[in-house]
Amino acid sequence: MKITVIGAAGGEVTGSAYMVQTKKARVLVDCGLFQGGKATEAKNRPPTKAQSRLDAVVITHGHLDHTGRLPLLAKLGYQGPVFLTQATHEMASLILRDAVRIQEQDCERQNRKRMRGGEPPRELLYTSDDVESIIRTFKTVPYEHLVTIAPGVQACFAEAGHMLGSASIQLTVDEDGRQKRIVFSGDLGPKGVPMLRKFEPFHTADIVFLESTYGDRDHRPFRDTVDEFVEIVKTAVDNHGKILIPTFAIGRAQLLIALLSLMFRKKMVKPFPLFLDSPMAIEATSIYTQHLELFDDAILKYIREKPLREDLKTLTPCVTAEQSKTINQCPGPCLVMAGAGMCNAGRILHHFRQNLWKPETCVLMVGYQARNSLGHLLLEGAKQVNIFGEKVAVKAKVHTLGGFSAHAGQTDLLAWVDAIAASKPMMVLTHGEDRQRQALAQHIKKQYKLRTLLPGQRDIIDV
């Protein structure tokens, strides 16, 4: 058996994908999009050339960096099954449809400029038809059940606590009379953040592929982050400024909505205009309400006390582009949650162009910003950025609140490892920059005496 690390390796965080190849089967684990700057996104090629020999795909969760290249499989003729949880089915469908819509809009705009300059048009990575084709192959599986996905290969999905429907996956492979267990952590969620159930680690494995996004540090305690969030919002309201939050539509948007509800309910700040400027976040929130079985006890208790909508009468969902544009006419104070979370596309770019140059504007980064992305440049203190080909001065106050991260920090990652360490697996650290995964590797070696690998992209691991 061989496992090829196709993405999220060599210090790269996005583009998660692994090809598991046995004598009888080829299984792809995740099929994510590379996100960041132009050089990174240029890697978004088909994850495998031998589509006809691919038996199955399994998906840990719906985020684009784990699902965004799936439509390329359909484009190249793959019609086999894609196994995922029910909530991931719904979320991945939503995310992929939104992503291709944005891609088509951006491509159309860029091609108009290219035509005026006499340049050839840019081709789409994939089309809406490709997205719909791959969605039709989705097959839902329950948590904690062993499912045969390919000849000699079974899969079990366990709660990962990262986003609605997220899972770690254990593949049990029978080959030549021997059985091997390969575990893919997927993205793991932190223990201290309320909303979803906490991760459920596996206890046996021969080899483990572990994410290491925050392998070198812990996040700020959630309660401290909430306190800082409240103070930042209060100050911005007093200054009559706009609060712009690049928001991941699934997970982060719902958490922020709950926190704003709490602020209003506890009278920490007088209600002021809020805008959820993301059709995907609006739809995702609806999906959340249909999966209360995946919520933790704390948020369920809070909702039962009083529906969030009673606290959020000043919240305006913006579905259309016209509704989004009206936010420009709204004076501060107001708060705008808009995608994309990594500032690499979407409506947040329009709000940045309109407001970054104003000193009363407040930008809140509440999630990971990939290297070379606009969000990363802002966090590094850039004085000027380029948005839609236009230079925009940065005079807004930029804050980062890492305690809202949906990724486990170092302590939680090690707690997950602790549950499986007794089976003495080989640990393969991916989905992290070099500094992060090197730090985590040192802890794993010292604490558990486990062999640890830090693969590069396209490295092949013999099992």
RAFEN-V717987 format. One record per residue. N is the residue number from 1. PHI is phi in radians with two decimals (999 if undefined). D_LAST is the distance of its C-alpha to the last C-alpha in Angstrom with 2 decimals. Layout:
{{N & PHI & D_LAST} {N & PHI & D_LAST}}
This chain:
{{1 & 999 & 5.43} {2 & -2.23 & 5.93} {3 & -2.17 & 7.51} {4 & -1.74 & 10.85} {5 & -1.55 & 12.99} {6 & -1.60 & 16.35} {7 & -2.74 & 18.66} {8 & 0.92 & 19.63} {9 & -2.43 & 18.06} {10 & 1.09 & 19.80} {11 & 1.56 & 22.41} {12 & -1.55 & 23.01} {13 & -1.65 & 23.57} {14 & -1.68 & 24.18} {15 & 1.44 & 22.52} {16 & -0.96 & 19.50} {17 & -2.98 & 17.20} {18 & -2.41 & 13.52} {19 & -1.82 & 12.54} {20 & -1.74 & 9.87} {21 & -2.13 & 10.03} {22 & -1.97 & 9.75} {23 & -1.17 & 12.34} {24 & -1.94 & 14.85} {25 & -2.61 & 14.50} {26 & -2.25 & 14.19} {27 & -2.14 & 14.54} {28 & -1.71 & 15.81} {29 & -1.82 & 15.80} {30 & 1.16 & 19.08} {31 & -2.73 & 21.12} {32 & -1.56 & 23.19} {33 & -1.52 & 26.12} {34 & -1.35 & 26.41} {35 & -2.27 & 29.52} {36 & 2.56 & 31.76} {37 & -1.49 & 33.89} {38 & -1.08 & 34.40} {39 & -1.12 & 31.81} {40 & -1.19 & 29.09} {41 & -1.22 & 30.27} {42 & -1.18 & 30.34} {43 & -1.39 & 26.53} {44 & -1.33 & 27.02} {45 & -1.82 & 26.09} {46 & -0.95 & 24.39} {47 & -1.23 & 20.68} {48 & -2.74 & 19.83} {49 & -1.50 & 22.15} {50 & -1.67 & 21.12} {51 & -1.07 & 22.62} {52 & -1.18 & 23.65} {53 & -1.71 & 20.12} {54 & -1.47 & 19.05} {55 & -1.54 & 19.18} {56 & -2.83 & 19.29} {57 & -2.22 & 19.36} {58 & -2.15 & 19.12} {59 & -2.13 & 21.12} {60 & -1.35 & 21.18} {61 & -2.87 & 24.80} {62 & -1.53 & 27.59} {63 & -1.05 & 28.05} {64 & -1.03 & 28.24} {65 & -1.29 & 25.49} {66 & -2.16 & 23.14} {67 & -2.26 & 25.17} {68 & -1.15 & 27.43} {69 & -1.73 & 25.80} {70 & -0.93 & 25.65} {71 & -1.06 & 29.04} {72 & -1.12 & 27.76} {73 & -1.10 & 25.69} {74 & -1.11 & 28.99} {75 & -1.04 & 30.79} {76 & -1.67 & 28.56} {77 & 1.77 & 29.07} {78 & -1.21 & 26.22} {79 & -2.25 & 27.77} {80 & -1.34 & 24.91} {81 & -1.37 & 24.48} {82 & -2.08 & 23.67} {83 & -1.63 & 23.01} {84 & -2.82 & 24.46} {85 & -1.32 & 26.91} {86 & -1.06 & 30.62} {87 & -1.14 & 31.57} {88 & -1.19 & 28.81} {89 & -0.93 & 30.14} {90 & -1.20 & 33.55} {91 & -1.24 & 32.56} {92 & -1.11 & 30.27} {93 & -1.06 & 33.07} {94 & -1.10 & 35.56} {95 & -1.14 & 33.55} {96 & -1.14 & 32.72} {97 & -1.13 & 36.34} {98 & -1.17 & 37.64} {99 & -1.12 & 35.37} {100 & -1.24 & 36.45} {101 & -1.09 & 40.04} {102 & -1.12 & 39.92} {103 & -1.06 & 38.24} {104 & -1.15 & 40.99} {105 & -1.15 & 43.70} {106 & -1.12 & 42.46} {107 & -1.13 & 42.06} {108 & -1.10 & 45.58} {109 & -1.15 & 47.04} {110 & -1.14 & 45.36} {111 & -1.21 & 46.41} {112 & -1.10 & 49.99} {113 & -1.18 & 49.96} {114 & -1.15 & 48.30} {115 & -1.11 & 50.94} {116 & -1.12 & 53.68} {117 & -1.60 & 52.26} {118 & 1.30 & 51.94} {119 & -1.69 & 48.14} {120 & -1.19 & 45.97} {121 & -1.20 & 44.51} {122 & -1.50 & 41.00} {123 & -1.55 & 38.78} {124 & -1.21 & 37.08} {125 & -1.10 & 33.31} {126 & -2.80 & 33.74} {127 & -1.94 & 36.63} {128 & -1.05 & 37.68} {129 & -1.11 & 37.26} {130 & -1.12 & 33.58} {131 & -1.09 & 33.23} {132 & -1.14 & 35.10} {133 & -1.12 & 33.11} {134 & -1.28 & 29.75} {135 & -1.08 & 31.37} {136 & -1.15 & 32.51} {137 & -1.59 & 28.93} {138 & -1.13 & 28.24} {139 & -2.25 & 27.57} {140 & -1.45 & 28.05} {141 & -2.30 & 26.23} {142 & -1.41 & 27.46} {143 & -1.17 & 25.89} {144 & 1.07 & 24.38} {145 & -2.15 & 24.14} {146 & -1.48 & 21.28} {147 & -2.19 & 21.54} {148 & -1.32 & 20.10} {149 & -1.99 & 19.29} {150 & -2.83 & 17.88} {151 & -0.95 & 17.47} {152 & 1.35 & 15.09} {153 & -2.27 & 14.35} {154 & -2.08 & 16.47} {155 & -2.23 & 17.14} {156 & -2.26 & 19.17} {157 & -1.83 & 21.11} {158 & -2.21 & 22.56} {159 & -0.96 & 25.31} {160 & -1.86 & 24.35} {161 & 1.22 & 28.00} {162 & -1.61 & 27.81} {163 & -2.65 & 29.99} {164 & -1.00 & 31.49} {165 & 1.55 & 28.84} {166 & -1.16 & 25.85} {167 & -2.58 & 22.75} {168 & -1.61 & 19.42} {169 & -2.20 & 17.02} {170 & -1.90 & 14.68} {171 & -1.70 & 12.72} {172 & -1.84 & 12.52} {173 & -1.99 & 10.68} {174 & -1.80 & 12.20} {175 & -2.61 & 11.04} {176 & 0.95 & 12.83} {177 & 1.34 & 14.43} {178 & -2.04 & 11.51} {179 & -2.07 & 10.97} {180 & -2.19 & 8.31} {181 & -2.03 & 9.92} {182 & -2.02 & 9.18} {183 & -1.97 & 12.42} {184 & -1.98 & 14.23} {185 & -1.14 & 17.42} {186 & 1.11 & 19.38} {187 & -1.55 & 22.56} {188 & -1.74 & 23.94} {189 & -1.60 & 27.69} {190 & -1.33 & 29.93} {191 & -1.41 & 31.54} {192 & -1.55 & 35.06} {193 & -1.77 & 35.85} {194 & -1.28 & 37.73} {195 & 2.55 & 37.18} {196 & -1.80 & 33.95} {197 & -1.09 & 32.28} {198 & -1.40 & 29.98} {199 & -1.14 & 26.18} {200 & -2.07 & 24.70} {201 & -1.29 & 21.43} {202 & -1.39 & 18.81} {203 & -2.08 & 18.65} {204 & -2.41 & 15.32} {205 & -2.95 & 11.68} {206 & -1.64 & 8.38} {207 & -2.57 & 7.85} {208 & -2.21 & 11.07} {209 & -1.77 & 12.45} {210 & -1.99 & 15.99} {211 & -1.19 & 19.08} {212 & -2.48 & 21.30} {213 & -0.90 & 24.44} {214 & -2.09 & 26.70} {215 & -1.25 & 24.49} {216 & -1.80 & 27.39} {217 & -2.85 & 30.17} {218 & -1.74 & 31.64} {219 & -1.35 & 33.88} {220 & -1.07 & 37.54} {221 & -0.90 & 38.50} {222 & -1.01 & 39.12} {223 & -1.09 & 42.72} {224 & -1.14 & 43.55} {225 & -1.15 & 42.16} {226 & -1.08 & 44.30} {227 & -1.05 & 47.32} {228 & -1.17 & 46.77} {229 & -1.00 & 46.31} {230 & -1.06 & 49.61} {231 & -1.17 & 51.44} {232 & -1.09 & 50.22} {233 & -1.10 & 51.34} {234 & -1.04 & 54.68} {235 & -1.12 & 55.34} {236 & -1.11 & 54.53} {237 & -1.13 & 56.80} {238 & -1.08 & 59.57} {239 & -1.52 & 59.20} {240 & 0.99 & 59.36} {241 & -1.77 & 56.23} {242 & -1.63 & 53.44} {243 & -1.81 & 50.07} {244 & -1.86 & 47.26} {245 & -2.16 & 43.81} {246 & -1.12 & 40.94} {247 & -2.15 & 39.29} {248 & -1.15 & 36.05} {249 & -1.14 & 37.59} {250 & -2.07 & 35.23} {251 & 1.83 & 35.12} {252 & -1.18 & 37.03} {253 & -1.06 & 40.11} {254 & -1.20 & 40.37} {255 & -1.14 & 40.04} {256 & -1.11 & 42.75} {257 & -1.05 & 44.97} {258 & -1.11 & 44.74} {259 & -1.19 & 45.60} {260 & -1.13 & 48.54} {261 & -1.03 & 49.70} {262 & -1.10 & 49.66} {263 & -1.05 & 51.62} {264 & -1.26 & 54.26} {265 & -1.12 & 54.40} {266 & -1.56 & 54.89} {267 & 1.00 & 57.35} {268 & -1.27 & 55.44} {269 & -2.64 & 56.56} {270 & -1.21 & 58.96} {271 & -0.92 & 57.27} {272 & -2.41 & 57.02} {273 & -1.09 & 55.67} {274 & -2.12 & 51.93} {275 & -2.24 & 50.28} {276 & -1.70 & 46.96} {277 & -1.68 & 46.77} {278 & -2.81 & 43.68} {279 & -0.97 & 43.81} {280 & -1.19 & 40.11} {281 & -1.12 & 40.65} {282 & -1.13 & 43.60} {283 & -1.16 & 41.66} {284 & -1.10 & 38.72} {285 & -1.08 & 41.22} {286 & -1.11 & 42.45} {287 & -1.12 & 38.96} {288 & -0.96 & 38.62} {289 & -1.15 & 41.82} {290 & -1.63 & 40.37} {291 & -2.30 & 37.41} {292 & -1.12 & 39.13} {293 & -1.14 & 36.80} {294 & -1.71 & 34.16} {295 & -1.46 & 36.66} {296 & -1.49 & 36.98} {297 & -1.14 & 40.17} {298 & -1.11 & 41.83} {299 & -1.25 & 42.06} {300 & -1.10 & 43.09} {301 & -1.10 & 45.92} {302 & -1.10 & 47.02} {303 & -1.18 & 47.18} {304 & -1.18 & 49.14} {305 & -1.12 & 51.71} {306 & -2.92 & 52.60} {307 & -1.03 & 50.93} {308 & -1.05 & 49.63} {309 & -1.10 & 51.78} {310 & -1.25 & 54.90} {311 & -1.48 & 53.93} {312 & -1.92 & 52.86} {313 & -1.24 & 56.01} {314 & -1.64 & 55.84} {315 & -1.49 & 52.40} {316 & -1.98 & 52.64} {317 & -1.38 & 49.78} {318 & -1.98 & 49.90} {319 & -1.58 & 48.56} {320 & -1.57 & 50.35} {321 & -1.12 & 50.61} {322 & -1.13 & 54.33} {323 & -1.11 & 53.73} {324 & -1.10 & 51.39} {325 & -1.12 & 54.09} {326 & -1.14 & 56.66} {327 & -1.10 & 54.78} {328 & -1.07 & 56.16} {329 & -1.51 & 59.63} {330 & -1.48 & 58.77} {331 & -1.30 & 59.99} {332 & -1.28 & 58.17} {333 & -1.48 & 57.25} {334 & -2.76 & 54.49} {335 & -2.19 & 50.73} {336 & -2.12 & 48.51} {337 & -1.82 & 44.91} {338 & -2.51 & 43.50} {339 & -1.55 & 40.21} {340 & -1.72 & 38.04} {341 & -1.08 & 36.49} {342 & -1.64 & 35.17} {343 & 1.03 & 38.58} {344 & -1.75 & 37.09} {345 & -3.05 & 39.17} {346 & 1.48 & 41.45} {347 & -1.27 & 44.78} {348 & -1.06 & 44.21} {349 & -1.11 & 44.75} {350 & -1.16 & 48.23} {351 & -1.19 & 49.11} {352 & -1.08 & 47.93} {353 & -1.07 & 50.14} {354 & -1.39 & 53.07} {355 & -2.31 & 52.70} {356 & -1.06 & 50.67} {357 & -1.42 & 53.83} {358 & -1.69 & 55.77} {359 & -1.13 & 55.85} {360 & -1.43 & 56.27} {361 & -1.29 & 52.95} {362 & -2.14 & 50.08} {363 & -1.91 & 46.41} {364 & -2.00 & 43.89} {365 & -1.62 & 40.19} {366 & -2.07 & 38.31} {367 & -2.74 & 34.75} {368 & -1.10 & 32.22} {369 & -2.02 & 33.55} {370 & -1.10 & 31.14} {371 & -0.96 & 31.93} {372 & 1.28 & 34.80} {373 & -1.35 & 35.74} {374 & -1.04 & 39.40} {375 & -1.06 & 38.64} {376 & -1.15 & 37.00} {377 & -1.09 & 40.06} {378 & -1.13 & 42.37} {379 & -1.16 & 40.59} {380 & -1.41 & 40.93} {381 & 1.58 & 44.67} {382 & -0.99 & 45.30} {383 & -1.55 & 49.05} {384 & -2.65 & 48.77} {385 & -2.31 & 46.19} {386 & -1.89 & 46.16} {387 & -2.25 & 46.19} {388 & 0.94 & 46.80} {389 & 1.36 & 48.07} {390 & -2.02 & 50.56} {391 & -1.35 & 50.73} {392 & -2.21 & 51.01} {393 & -1.22 & 52.07} {394 & -1.91 & 50.19} {395 & -2.02 & 52.78} {396 & -1.20 & 51.18} {397 & -1.42 & 49.86} {398 & -1.96 & 46.05} {399 & -2.06 & 44.37} {400 & -2.15 & 40.76} {401 & -2.16 & 39.90} {402 & -1.15 & 36.31} {403 & -1.18 & 36.89} {404 & -1.61 & 36.68} {405 & -1.03 & 33.09} {406 & -1.56 & 30.88} {407 & -1.75 & 27.90} {408 & -1.13 & 27.19} {409 & -1.48 & 28.29} {410 & -1.00 & 26.68} {411 & -1.07 & 28.10} {412 & -1.24 & 26.92} {413 & -1.08 & 23.37} {414 & -1.19 & 23.32} {415 & -1.14 & 24.89} {416 & -1.16 & 22.07} {417 & -1.11 & 19.54} {418 & -0.97 & 21.92} {419 & -1.24 & 21.46} {420 & -1.95 & 17.72} {421 & -1.10 & 17.64} {422 & -1.08 & 18.67} {423 & -1.45 & 15.35} {424 & 0.97 & 13.96} {425 & -1.36 & 11.02} {426 & -1.39 & 9.60} {427 & -1.78 & 11.98} {428 & -2.04 & 11.84} {429 & -1.70 & 15.52} {430 & -2.30 & 16.84} {431 & 0.92 & 20.15} {432 & -2.86 & 22.32} {433 & -1.22 & 24.44} {434 & -1.00 & 23.60} {435 & -1.06 & 26.15} {436 & -1.19 & 24.96} {437 & -1.33 & 21.27} {438 & -1.15 & 22.20} {439 & -1.12 & 24.59} {440 & -1.16 & 22.22} {441 & -1.06 & 19.60} {442 & -1.08 & 22.47} {443 & -1.14 & 23.45} {444 & -1.13 & 20.04} {445 & -1.10 & 19.75} {446 & -1.23 & 23.38} {447 & -1.45 & 23.59} {448 & -2.11 & 20.39} {449 & 1.00 & 19.10} {450 & -1.74 & 15.54} {451 & -1.17 & 13.30} {452 & -2.28 & 13.81} {453 & -2.00 & 12.84} {454 & -2.14 & 15.41} {455 & -1.29 & 14.16} {456 & -1.66 & 16.78} {457 & -1.14 & 17.43} {458 & 1.32 & 15.58} {459 & -1.13 & 12.91} {460 & -1.96 & 9.69} {461 & -1.95 & 6.36} {462 & -1.47 & 3.81} {463 & -1.90 & 0.00}}
